[in-house]
Amino acid sequence: MLKYYPQGTCASEISFDIESGIVKNVNFTDGCPGNLEAICKLVEGMPVKEVTKRLRGIVCQNGTSCADQLVSALEDAHGKQLVPK
């Protein structure tokens, strides 16, 4: 289980696994429970590249969002520049 500590969001931690380029077991600590549960279910089993393509740049507050911070977490874990910005 990988852990990431997001910046500028209500969530204080994102935990997840990446298996053969596939996102698994995403969990957010704190934040908006309903929205974050939905994000977790939607990205489960999705390729890292697809998650980054769909969620990068979504803004809630402070110029970022929990979804955008998930992209940062995945990039940190899986390698930078997965898809062009």
Secondary structure as UniProt FT lines:
FT   STRAND          2..4
FT   STRAND          13..19
FT   TURN            20..21
FT   STRAND          22..29
FT   HELIX           33..43
FT   TURN            44..45
FT   HELIX           48..55
FT   TURN            56..57
FT   TURN            62..63
FT   HELIX           66..78
//
